[in-house]
Amino acid sequence: MDGGRRAESRSGGPAGGWADAALRAGPRLDPRGPGARADAVLLGFARALRAAGVDASAERLHTFVRAVDQLRPGMRADLYWAGRLTLCGGHDDLERYERVFAAYFGDGPSTARTVAAAPPPRLRLVVGDGPVPRTTARDSRDEAPPAAALASSTEVLRHRDVAELGAAEREQLRRLLAAFTLRGETRRSARRRPARRGPVDPHRTVRELLRGGGEPAQLRHRARTARPRRVVLLVDVSGSMAPYADVLLRFAHAAALLRFAPASGRGARTEVFTIGTRLTRVTRELSHRDPDLAMAALGAAVPDWRGGTRLGELLREFLDRWGQRGMARGAVVVVLSDGWERGDPELLGAQMRRLHRLAHRVIWANPRKARPGYAPLAAGMAAALPSVDAFVEGHSLAALERLAAVVRGAEPAPVEGAERA
């Protein structure tokens, strides 16, 4: 795989343009084909890092592909260090990179933790007079890309419906979800901070003049700070959502941890509620770092697992107790539900209009939406849809990654591999 020449030939220009376009479009892998291509696996790995909050930009991705091309892509150690040195931009990225790498490339004896304890390997550039001829190495890689064999199953898993996964696949999916991040789109705060350019800060400028005894001094500037909007997740735990509830709640757990992260900053908090026959606030239960401990605490706190659905009444309760007082005001509210309603659909429609007036954006993620021939014909879904800003899928890891992008402000688009009605 010649990453540099292939990147330049596809884009007709800088390689970063191809990498960025490939990340947006995403690879479409066929598990029944001769094998996933190595570049598609590397793109999937970079996309998983982006979902975990690592700034794997197009330029860094291109450098990563070039580094893997020069090393041995079949060796986890080479692949690990190539990604760590090119895709991570700071200390905060290292832990996320470790978790995503271990989940994506398996828990063999050469996983990320084992490799991290070893000293950094020397960069092995394959030259013409080396022990392995350059042409031979490239030909063997083109015939059977070792990197694809490492993670093709994980890449295919990203697009699989959660309801169809087995126990081992669900465990692998949980490890990928543990590295997720979910931030609302940024907003300009009323607070201002010192900046290199922008409006002049009169107070700091005058203080600088007084400090210099009235002599001319450099003008001081200020700019308004940007903070992520609050995210509110309403997760349906009724019987019809049973195949998806565990994965969606683990997704909510990863999002809720940002509230307690020191680097998340003020205004980055996430609130989580479960809805079924009752409304339960579970943000505190999901504050445990360990996902299993968080799910155990959540299971003890939620009394209405696999019950009925009263979306209209519970949404009204949420707005009366929390939303109207400010939790939903200016926030990004995400409803994760299939839209089945046992109550009055007109009540749900009225409360959704009320929520839409308060929130900055209302996003509805429906796992059933990805099924062939789906149409929002259920009474509850049909009543809520006019007040929804973005209607997306929520059936797979790829769909949840796309949901996270929509929450950050991206425009909704079809999820790879899903048929839309």
WOZI-V326913 format. One record per run of one state. SS is the DSSP state (H for helix, E for strand, C for the rest). FROM is the first residue (numbers start at 1). TO is the last residue. If there is no record, write none. Layout:
SS;FROM;TO + SS;FROM;TO
This chain:
C;1;2 + H;3;11 + C;12;14 + H;15;25 + C;26;37 + H;38;51 + C;52;57 + H;58;70 + C;71;75 + H;76;87 + C;88;90 + H;91;105 + C;106;111 + H;112;117 + C;118;133 + H;134;143 + C;144;145 + H;146;157 + C;158;161 + H;162;164 + C;165;166 + H;167;177 + C;178;185 + E;186;200 + C;201;201 + H;202;211 + C;212;220 + E;221;228 + C;229;230 + E;231;236 + C;237;238 + H;239;260 + C;261;261 + H;262;264 + C;265;269 + E;270;275 + C;276;278 + E;279;281 + C;282;284 + H;285;287 + C;288;290 + H;291;301 + C;302;310 + H;311;327 + C;328;331 + E;332;336 + C;337;344 + H;345;358 + C;359;360 + E;361;366 + H;367;370 + C;371;378 + H;379;385 + C;386;389 + E;390;393 + C;394;396 + H;397;407 + C;408;421
